[in-house]
Structure formats: structure tokens, C-alpha cells
Amino acid sequence: MADVARLAGVSSQTVSRVSTGHPGVVESTRRQVLEAMRQLGYRPNSAARALKRGTFRTIGVILFTLATTGNSRTVEAIAAQAAQEGYAITLIPVAVPTQDGVLGAFTRLGELAVDGIIVIMEVHLLDAANLVLPPGVQVVVVDSDAGDRYPVVDTDQADGARQAVRHLLDLGHRTVWHVTGPAESFSSERRAQAWRNVLEEAGREVPPVQRGDWSAASGYRAGLALAGEPSCTAIFAANDQMALGVLRALHERGRRVPADVSVVGFDDIPDAGSYLPPLTTVHQDFAEVGRRCVHGLLEQIRDERAEPGTVLVPTTLVVRESTARPSGLVG
């Protein structure tokens, strides 16, 4: 740092401010210092800075898969918000969702020196009586029923599903068939339960569910089965990828969407408006989930408080062209 200061003709304190991104540096001076750093091959020592200020400015993220839309977009949102706060993220995937796997991930993150951890827990693991996260760790959990023990952030899965089913019933459909996600998924379970509750409250028949795995291929298989049900005029798919598979299956079987069958998805992925027809779906605000996760974790880091409880981010129904009144009710 002293060498950089001499070459740039500034004080070591100015070099320190530039290296930490401090805003109170004149732009011409900042460029001069950066050029001196480049010429000398100087890189700030993050470990030394961490020791000096007592923080590493790094957030650890533990998750089981990046293959699902929810997980990948949540991680993207967490990374973006962390960067705005001056933090980096360290991602630790857990191949098998077990007690040992989670505790091993915490150990690895401890060795990598992070200030706090966000756990994206899609499967039924934190409900297990034998799973306890390490004490003294600042943590926020995403997509879990563990709000009685840890701070949890999630989208309002149940309300989103209720909006989808009520939309179809309000259009005049007698009932709504459901393509659900994996049995071990919290999101899948919440959406399926809300679907069932709305139908029961409305006094409608509850059809048997078609089980999927979030993939378009599983939605296609479910769609083939539902295409053979003459009474099926409305389908709620638990995510947009499965809805895509359903649309393909209905098209191949000659069932028109929405003239013969209405279809609603969940997630509102960027391509949902480009489906044929454009997909009516439930929008999840993954960016807001990421913001709230990072803000909640930083509050713990700064104040050393970790109040349990669940924060729900609202969902909204986006109506496009894949839903309509049943053909017998038109006009």
C-alpha cells in the first residue's frame, strides 16, 4: 500500500479508501490510484482487512440444487443484493439433503470465513427432529416451515395458488385439475394444499393430482393423462415448466387452449409470455425474496439478533391468453 501511495502521489489512507470503494474520493484521484495498483500488481488483502474490521463481508449460501427456477433465481437475487451491500457470496451445494450434508456445508463455510449463512431449504429436512443448525451462526432460511425456530423468508405460495384456482373457478369451470411438484418439496406441498382447500371451500369435486418433478417432461406426461379426461377443462400446474409440457400434450391430443382447456402456471418465468398461447401464471418476486434474505441476515450480523418467524413476500396472478370461460359458457 505504501508503494502504491508513493507512485500515485497520495497518502496511504487514500489508497485504503480507494481499495475499499469508499465514496469520498475525487474521481481523478481514484483513477490515479487504480492505475498505480495496476502497474504494481497490487491487490488488497481481504483477509487482513477482515481481521482489522472483524468481518469478512461474505455471505454463505447453502442449497440442494440450482436446477429449479425458484432456487436459481433466488440465488441470483441474493447475489445481486449482497453486491449492493458490499458483500460477496460463497455458494455451497449439498448433494444429499441429510443432517450430515447440511452440517458438513456449515463446516466448510466456517473454514471459508463467512459472516452469515442463507439456507435455501426446499425439501422437508428442517422439520426433522434430529436436524439442528449449528448454534451461534447467523442464519436465514428460505422456503421452509422452520419459522418457529429460525428467521424464514418465502413467497406466499398458498395465496398464489388460491389466486390461480379462484381465477379458473370464477371463469366458470366446474373444477380444477392439478399437476403438482415433488412430494418432498415445501413449495409443492403448499400449492397443492391451497388448491385442495379452495375447491373444498367452494364445494367442488377434488380430482386426483398428477405428480410431476418440476420438469417440462413431467408436465407433458401429466398433460397426456389429463388430455384423455373429457371433464378436464381447467389445469393448474405448480410451475411454468410443467405448464409448458401440459400445453404441448394438449396440443398433440387436439385439446385447444384455452377454447377446450384453460391452463395456469406458477413462477412467471421470463419466457412465460412467449408460450403459445401466452401463459396465465402466478408471479413470484424473487428479487424481493433475495433483498429480504440479505437485509435480514445483515441485521443479525450487525445487531446479533436472530428472532424466529416467517416473512412472506406477496404473489400476484398475471392473466394472459391461456385461460378463458369454458366453451359451453361462452356468450
N, C-alpha and C positions, 0 to 999 in steps of 0.2 A: 504494500500500500504506500509506503514511503517513496519507493521508486516511481510509482505512478504519479504521486503528488509532485515530485521533482520534475518529471518530464512534462507534466501538464501545467506546471507553474501555479499550483493551488495547494491548499492545506490538506492534510490527511483527513480532516473532518469532512471536507468537501468530497473527497474520494469516497468516504464511507457513505455519505448521503446519496451519491450517485449509484453506488453498488446496491443500496437497499431500496432504490426507487423513490427516495424522499422527494416530495413535490417542490420544496423550497430551493431549487437550484435553477439559475438562469440557463436557458436552453443552449446558448453558445458555450457556456462553461461545461454543461453536461456533455455536449458533443466532444469538447476538447478532452475531457477526462476519459470518455469511452474510446477515443482514438488512441490515447496513451495506453489504456488497458489492452487494446488490440495489438499495438506494437510490442508490448512487453509480454504478451501472452498471459496476462493476469486474469485470474478468475477468483471471485470472492469465496472464502472458505465458509460454507454453510454450517459445518459442524462447529467451527469456532464461534460464529455468530449465535448459534443456538445455545452454546454454553454460556455466552455472555448475557443473553436476554432470558434464558430459562425456557425457551420454546423452540420447536423445530419448524414451525409453520408448515406442517404437513399433516394431512388427514388420511387415515387409512380407510379403505373401503373393502369389506368382505362380502362376497356374493357367490352364489352357486352356479349361475350361468349368465352369459351375455346373449344367449340365443333368442330370448323373448324380447318383444318390443318394449314392454314395461321396464325391464331391467336395463337394457342398453340405453334407453332414453333417460332413465333416472340417473344413471352414471354420468351421462353426458351433461345433464343439468347440474349435478353435484360438482363436476369438474369445472364447469363454466362459472358457477357461483363462488367456488373456492378460489379460483384465479382472481376474481374481482376483489376478494378479501385478502389477496396476497398469500394464498396458501396453494401448495401443490397437493396432489393426491397420489397415494400408493395403492394399487389395486391388487388384492389377494383373492384369487378364485379358490373355492373349496370344491374339490371333485366329488366328494360324497358328503351329503348333509348329515353328519353324525356329531356327537359330542366331541369325540377326539379330533374330528376335522375342524370344527369351529375353534376349539381351544388351541389347536396347532396354528391356525391362522392368527389368533391373538398373539401367540408366542413370536411368530415371525414378524408381525408388525411391531412388537415391542423391541425386537432386535434392530429393526429398521428405524426406530425412533420417530414415532408419530405423536401428535398432541391429543388426538382423539380418534374414535372409530365410528363409522357408519356401517351398519349391518343390513344388507338387503336380504331379508329372510322370507322368501316366497313360500316355503314349504312348512308343514306342521312339525317344527322342531323346537321352537321356544316354548311350546305348550308342554313338552315332555318334562316330567317332574325332575329328571336327572340332569337336565341341561341348565346350568347356571353360568352366566357370563362372568369373567374374572372381576373380582371386586376392585374398586379404586380406579377403574377405567372409565373415561368419559365416553359415553356411547349414545347413539341414536339409532333406533331400529326402524326399517321401512317395511311395510306390507306384512304386518304381524298382528296377532291377538295378544301380544305381551304388554299392553298398555298399563296393566296393573303392576308391572314390575320395572318397566323401562320407558323412557320417552319414545313414543312411536309417531311416525308421520306416514300418512297414507292418503290416497284419493278416496272419495266417498263411493266405494264400489257399489254398495247396496242401493244408494239413491240413484246412481246412474242406471242400474238395471231396472229399478222401478220406473224411471222415466221411459226407458225403451219399451217395456211391456205395456205401460199405460198408453203410450202413443199408439201402439198396434190395436189395443182394445178400443180406444177412442175412435179409431178409423172404422170400427165395426166388425173386426174379426172376432169369431166366437171364442177362440183360444189362441195360445201362442206356443209353438214348439221350441225347444231349447237345445242348442248344441253347446255343451259345457266343456270346460277345460279339464286338466288332470285332477284326479280326486285329492291329491296331496297339496294342491295349491290353495292358499288363503283367498286369493282373488277369485278363483273359480268357484270356491265354496260360497263366498258372499254373494256373487252374482246369481248363482243358481238358487240360493235360498230366497233372495229377493224376488226372483222370477216366480217361484212357487208361492210365496206369500201374496203377491199381487193377484195371481189367478184365484187362489183360495178366498181372498177377501172379496173378490168380485163374483164369487160363486161359479167360477168357470171350471171346466174339466182341466186336470193337470196331466198332460201327455207324458209318456216316458221320455227321459232325457236321452240324447245321443252324446256319447262320451268322445271327446276329442283330446288332442295333446298340444293345442295352440297352433299347429301347422295347417297350411292350406290343404295338404294332402288328407289330413284327418277330417277337415271340413268337407272335402269332396266326398269322402266315404259316407259321412253323415248325410250329406245332401242327396246322394243316390238313394239312401234308405227313405228319406223324407219325400223325395220326388214320387215315390210309389204310394204315398198316403194321400188318397183323394181329398180327405178332410183337412189336409195341411194347407192353410192359406197364409200363415204368418210364422216366420222363424226369427228367433233372437239368438245370434251367435255370440259367444262370450269374448271373441276378439275379431279384429278385422281380417286377419289372415284366414281364419276358419270361414268367415263370411265369404271371402273370395272363392274358396273351394266349394262352398254351397252354391254360389252363383253359377259356377262352371257346371256343376252337376245338374242343376235345374235347367240350364240351357240345353245340355245334352239330352235331357229327357223331355224336352219340349214344353217345360213349365215356364211361362213368361213371368219376368219380374219387371214391374210389380203387378201386372194385369192379373196373373194367376196366384202368385205368391209374393208377399212382402218380406223383405229381409232387412234386419237391423244388426249392426256390428257393435264393437266396443273398442275404444282406443283413439279413434280418429287419427290414424297414421297419415303421413303426408300424402300418400297415394290414394287415400280413400275417395277423394273427389274425382279421381280419374278411373275408377272402376266403371264397368258397363253393366247396369246403369250406375251413376254416382251413388255412393253408399250412404244411407242414413246411419248414423253411428253416434256413440257416446264419446264426447271429447274428454280426455284426461289431461290435466295441466301438469305435465311432468316437470316443466321449468319451475313451477311454483313448489312442487314437492322437493326439488333439489335445493331451492332457496331456503325453504323452511328447515330442511335437514341441516344444512351448513350453519344457518343462523342459530338453530337450537344447540348444535354442538359447540359453537363458539361461545355461546352464553355460558355453557357448562365450563369450558376451558377458562374463561375469564373470571367467573364467579364461583366455580367449583360447586355448582348446584346441579342436581340431576333429579328433578321431580318426575315421577312416572305419570303417564297419561297419554292419550291419543289425540293428535291433531289431524282433522280430516280436511282435505282440500276438495272443494266442490267440483262436481262433474256437470256437464251440460249436454243436452241432446242436440245434435246437428242434423236437421231434416234435409235430405237431398231427394233423389229420384227413385230410390229402391223401395219405397213404401207408398201404398195407396189404399183406398177403400176396396173391400172385396168386390169382385166383378159383379156379383149378384146385387150389390147395393148401389152401384153407380147410377146416378141420376135419381 
